[in-house]
Amino acid sequence: MVIESLDQALHILHIEDSPADQGLARIILRRAGLDCRIQTVDTLDALQQALQSQVFDLILADYHLPGFTALDAWALVAPLAQRPPFVLLSGAIGEAAAVDVMRLGMTDFLRKEDIARLPQVLTRAMEVHEARRAKKQAMAELALSQQRLAELTDHLQSSIEEERASIAREIHDDIGGSLTSVKFDLAWITRNTPADQPLHAHALSALEMLQLALGASQRIMMNLRPPVLDQGLVAAVQWLAEGFERRTGVAVQMRTSSAQIAASPEIQLVAYRCAQEAMTNIGKYAQASRVEIDLSDREGFLTLEVTDNGCGMTAAQREKPRSFGLRGLQERARTVDGWLDVSSQPGRGTSIIVSIPLPSH
C-alpha cells in the first residue's frame, strides 16, 4: 500500500536503541511513500540536545531503553511550547499500560509486531495534531475577536454616554435658556395686555405651549443624563422608580443596603442604565402590577435586582435574533467586569440581576 505523501518531508525523532528496529522503521516508511528525515537518539542527554537544537514534526519512541523509559522522554517533550505528536512504538508493554501512558498526552501507541501499520499510524497522528493545532488557533482567534469586540463595545458605550451628556448640557444651556427667556417675554405680554384683547389670549396660549416644551426638554435631558446621578446611585434609581410608578401606575418597592453606595462613576452609570433598561422593558412588555428593586453593595459586589410579577418570557423569546435589550445589558455589565443573570418563566414574572465587583480600597 502506498500512502499519499505529505506536503513536505516529515522530520522525525526516533528514540530507539536497536539498530535493527531503526532500520526497519526507515524501510517501512520509505516503502509507503512517506518522505521522512529520521534522526535517532538512544540516551536522555542526546534527546535533550536534539529537542533544544531542532524542531521535529513527530517523535517516535520505544518504551524501554537503557537507563530510561518513554515516560522520561515524555517528561522532556511535554513542556515544549510547540509539542510534536508523540507515538509510542513498543512491544514491551500491554494494551492497558499503553492506554495509561496515552492519558498523559501521548498521541498513539503501536506494537512492534504491527509495525507494518506504522505509516498509517504516523499519518493519522499528524492529521490529529494538525486538527488540534487548527482548533487551538481558531480558539485563540475567537478569544482575540471577543476581546476586540468587548473593547469596541466599551468604547461605543463611553462615546454614547459622553454624547448624551453633551446633548443634555446643550439642551439645558441653549434650548432651556432660550425657552426660559421666551417664557419671561410672554409673561410680560400677558401682564401688560388687557384681558379682553386677542393678543392676551394668544400670549396665554403660547405660554401654555411653551410650558409643555420646557417640560419636554427637561424630560429629554433627564433621560439623556439625569443630574440626580450626581447625588449617587441610590438617589438616581429611587428617582427612576418614582417616575416609573407615576407614569405607569405600577407599584414599585425599592430596598437598599445603605443610603449611599460607594462605587466609581462608571459602575454607577452602568447600574443605572441597567435599571433604566429593565424598567423600560417592564413598561413595554411585562404587563406587571408590581415591581421590586433591590440594590446592595455587600461582600464586595454591587448587586442590582429588578423583579416583576408580569407575564414572563420563554427561552425562545429571550434568544430572538433582534432581541438587543438583554444583550445590551450583558455588554454594559461586561464593560465593568460584571455579569447579568436573567430568570423568567411564562406567567411567573422576570428577575434581572446585575452583579459588578467593587474594587477593594
C-alpha positions in Angstrom: 0.0 0.0 0.0 1.3 3.5 -0.9 0.2 6.3 1.3 -0.1 9.8 -0.2 2.9 11.8 0.9 2.5 14.9 2.9 3.3 18.4 1.5 6.9 18.3 2.8 9.3 15.9 4.4 8.5 14.8 7.9 11.3 15.5 10.4 11.0 12.5 12.8 13.0 12.0 16.0 13.2 8.2 16.7 14.0 7.3 20.3 15.3 3.7 19.8 18.4 1.8 20.9 18.0 -1.1 18.4 19.7 -0.5 15.1 17.6 -3.3 13.6 14.4 -1.6 14.7 15.7 1.8 13.5 16.4 0.4 10.1 13.1 -1.5 9.8 11.1 1.7 10.6 13.0 3.6 7.9 12.4 0.9 5.3 8.6 0.6 6.1 8.1 4.4 5.9 10.1 4.6 2.6 8.2 1.8 1.0 4.9 3.5 2.0 6.0 6.6 0.1 6.3 8.9 3.1 9.0 11.5 2.6 10.8 11.4 6.0 14.0 12.7 7.6 14.7 10.5 10.6 17.1 11.3 13.4 17.8 8.7 16.0 18.8 9.0 19.7 19.2 6.4 22.4 20.0 8.4 25.5 18.3 11.1 27.5 21.2 13.6 27.0 21.0 13.1 23.2 17.3 13.6 23.3 17.5 16.8 25.3 20.2 18.2 23.0 18.1 17.3 19.9 15.0 19.0 21.3 16.9 22.1 22.2 18.6 22.4 18.8 15.8 21.4 16.4 12.1 21.3 15.8 10.6 17.9 14.9 7.3 17.2 13.2 6.9 13.9 15.1 8.5 11.8 17.8 8.6 8.0 17.7 9.7 6.3 20.8 10.3 2.8 22.1 9.2 2.3 25.7 12.2 0.6 27.4 15.6 1.9 26.6 18.9 1.6 28.5 18.7 3.7 31.7 15.3 5.3 30.9 11.8 4.8 29.6 9.4 6.6 27.3 7.9 8.3 30.4 11.2 10.0 31.0 11.3 11.1 27.3 7.8 12.4 27.6 8.7 14.5 30.6 11.2 16.3 28.3 8.8 16.6 25.4 5.6 17.6 27.3 6.7 21.1 28.3 7.6 22.2 24.8 5.7 25.2 23.5 5.3 23.5 20.1 5.0 19.9 21.2 5.0 17.5 18.3 2.9 14.3 18.2 4.4 11.6 20.3 3.8 8.0 19.1 4.8 5.0 21.3 6.2 2.1 19.3 7.0 -0.8 21.6 6.4 -4.4 22.3 7.4 -4.3 25.9 4.1 -3.1 27.5 0.5 -4.3 27.3 -2.6 -2.5 26.0 -3.7 -1.4 29.4 -0.3 0.2 30.2 -0.3 1.8 26.8 -3.7 3.4 27.5 -2.4 4.7 30.8 0.6 6.4 29.2 -1.5 7.8 26.4 -3.7 9.5 29.0 -0.6 11.6 29.8 -0.9 13.2 26.4 0.9 10.9 24.0 -0.8 10.7 20.6 -0.9 7.0 19.8 0.5 3.5 20.5 1.6 0.8 18.2 3.0 -2.7 18.9 6.3 -3.6 17.2 4.7 -6.7 15.8 2.3 -4.4 14.0 5.0 -2.2 12.6 3.7 -2.6 9.1 0.9 -0.2 10.1 3.4 2.5 11.1 2.8 4.7 8.0 -0.9 4.8 8.7 -0.4 5.5 12.4 2.0 8.3 11.8 -0.2 9.9 9.1 -3.2 9.7 11.4 -1.1 11.2 14.2 -0.1 14.2 12.0 -3.7 14.7 11.0 -4.9 14.7 14.6 -2.1 17.0 15.6 -3.0 19.4 12.7 -6.7 19.4 13.7 -5.8 20.2 17.3 -3.5 22.9 16.2 -6.1 24.4 13.9 -8.7 24.2 16.7 -6.3 25.9 19.2 -5.5 28.6 16.7 -9.2 29.1 16.0 -10.0 29.4 19.7 -7.2 31.9 20.1 -8.5 33.9 17.2 -12.0 33.8 18.6 -10.8 34.9 22.0 -8.9 37.8 20.4 -12.0 38.7 18.4 -14.2 38.6 21.5 -11.7 40.8 23.3 -11.7 43.3 20.5 -15.5 43.3 20.4 -15.6 43.9 24.1 -13.2 46.8 23.7 -15.2 48.2 20.9 -18.4 47.9 22.9 -16.7 49.6 25.8 -15.6 52.4 23.5 -19.0 52.8 21.9 -20.8 52.9 25.3 -18.3 55.5 26.6 -18.8 57.5 23.4 -22.6 57.3 23.7 -22.6 58.4 27.3 -20.3 61.3 26.5 -22.5 62.4 23.6 -25.6 62.0 25.8 -24.0 64.2 28.5 -23.0 66.8 25.8 -26.5 66.9 24.3 -28.1 67.2 27.8 -25.8 70.2 28.5 -26.7 71.8 25.2 -30.5 71.3 25.9 -30.0 72.8 29.4 -27.8 75.7 28.4 -29.1 76.6 24.9 -32.6 75.4 24.4 -33.6 75.6 28.0 -32.2 79.1 28.4 -33.8 80.3 25.2 -37.2 78.8 26.1 -37.0 80.4 29.6 -36.3 83.8 28.0 -39.3 83.5 25.7 -41.4 82.5 28.7 -40.4 85.7 30.5 -41.3 87.7 27.4 -44.7 86.0 27.1 -45.4 86.5 30.7 -44.6 90.2 30.4 -47.0 90.4 27.4 -49.8 88.8 29.3 -49.3 91.1 32.3 -49.3 94.2 30.2 -52.1 93.4 27.8 -55.8 93.9 28.6 -57.5 90.6 29.2 -60.2 91.3 26.6 -57.6 91.8 23.8 -56.9 89.0 21.3 -53.2 89.4 21.9 -53.6 88.4 25.6 -55.4 85.2 24.7 -52.7 84.3 22.1 -50.0 85.1 24.6 -51.6 82.8 27.2 -51.9 80.0 24.6 -48.3 80.4 23.6 -47.3 80.4 27.3 -49.1 77.0 27.8 -47.4 75.5 24.7 -44.0 76.9 25.9 -44.5 75.3 29.3 -45.1 71.9 27.6 -41.9 72.4 25.5 -39.9 73.2 28.7 -41.3 70.1 30.3 -40.4 68.0 27.3 -36.8 69.4 27.2 -36.4 68.7 30.9 -37.7 65.1 30.4 -35.3 64.5 27.4 -32.4 66.0 29.4 -33.2 63.7 32.4 -33.4 60.6 30.2 -30.1 61.5 28.5 -28.1 62.1 31.6 -30.1 62.7 34.8 -28.4 65.2 37.1 -29.7 63.2 40.0 -26.8 60.7 39.3 -24.5 63.3 40.8 -26.3 62.6 44.1 -25.4 59.0 44.0 -26.8 55.7 42.6 -29.4 55.2 45.3 -30.9 58.6 44.7 -30.9 58.1 40.9 -32.6 54.6 41.0 -35.1 56.0 43.5 -35.9 58.8 41.1 -36.2 56.3 38.3 -38.6 54.1 40.3 -40.8 57.1 41.4 -41.0 58.3 37.8 -41.9 54.8 36.5 -44.6 54.4 39.2 -46.0 57.9 38.4 -46.2 57.3 34.6 -47.5 53.7 34.6 -49.4 53.3 37.9 -47.4 50.1 38.6 -46.4 49.9 42.3 -42.6 49.9 42.8 -40.9 48.8 46.0 -37.2 49.6 46.4 -34.8 48.2 49.0 -31.2 49.3 49.5 -28.4 48.1 51.7 -27.4 51.7 52.6 -28.4 55.3 51.8 -25.1 55.8 49.8 -23.2 53.2 47.8 -19.5 53.9 47.2 -18.7 53.0 43.6 -16.9 54.6 40.7 -18.9 56.8 38.3 -18.5 54.2 35.6 -20.0 51.5 37.8 -22.8 53.7 39.0 -23.7 54.7 35.4 -23.7 51.0 34.2 -26.0 50.0 37.1 -28.3 53.0 36.5 -28.6 52.2 32.7 -29.3 48.6 33.5 -32.1 49.6 35.9 -33.4 52.1 33.3 -33.5 49.4 30.5 -35.1 46.9 32.8 -37.8 49.3 33.8 -38.4 50.3 30.2 -38.8 46.6 29.2 -41.3 46.1 32.1 -43.3 49.1 31.0 -43.4 47.8 27.4 -43.9 44.1 27.7 -44.3 42.7 31.2 -47.9 43.6 32.0 -46.9 43.7 35.6 -48.7 45.1 38.6 -45.7 45.1 41.0 -42.0 45.7 40.6 -39.3 45.2 43.3 -35.8 46.7 43.1 -33.0 45.5 45.4 -29.8 47.5 45.4 -26.9 46.4 47.6 -23.1 46.6 48.0 -22.4 43.7 50.3 -19.4 41.3 50.1 -17.5 43.4 47.6 -20.2 43.4 44.9 -22.7 45.9 43.7 -25.9 44.0 43.0 -29.0 45.3 41.3 -32.0 43.1 41.1 -35.2 44.2 39.3 -38.1 41.7 39.6 -41.7 42.0 38.3 -44.8 39.8 38.5 -45.6 40.1 34.9 -46.2 37.7 32.0 -42.6 36.5 31.9 -40.6 35.2 29.0 -39.8 31.9 27.3 -36.2 30.9 26.4 -37.1 31.4 22.7 -38.2 35.0 23.4 -35.0 35.8 25.2 -32.9 34.4 22.3 -34.8 36.2 19.5 -32.3 37.4 16.7 -33.2 41.0 17.1 -33.7 41.0 20.9 -31.0 43.5 21.8 -32.2 44.8 25.2 -30.9 42.0 27.4 -27.8 41.6 25.2 -27.2 45.3 25.6 -27.4 44.9 29.4 -24.9 42.0 29.2 -22.4 44.1 27.3 -22.9 47.0 29.6 -22.2 44.8 32.6 -19.1 43.3 30.9 -17.5 46.7 30.4 -17.0 46.9 34.2 -16.2 43.2 34.6 -19.8 42.4 35.8 -22.3 39.9 34.6 -26.0 39.6 34.0 -28.4 36.8 35.1 -32.0 36.6 33.8 -34.6 34.3 35.4 -38.0 34.2 33.8 -40.9 31.8 33.2 -44.1 32.4 31.3 -46.8 33.7 33.8 -44.3 33.9 36.7 -42.6 37.2 36.0 -39.0 38.1 35.4 -36.0 38.8 37.5 -32.9 40.5 36.2 -29.8 40.6 38.4 -26.7 42.6 37.6 -23.6 41.9 39.7 -20.4 44.1 39.5 -17.3 43.6 41.6 -16.3 46.6 43.6 -12.6 47.4 43.7 -11.2 47.0 47.2 -10.0 50.1 48.8 
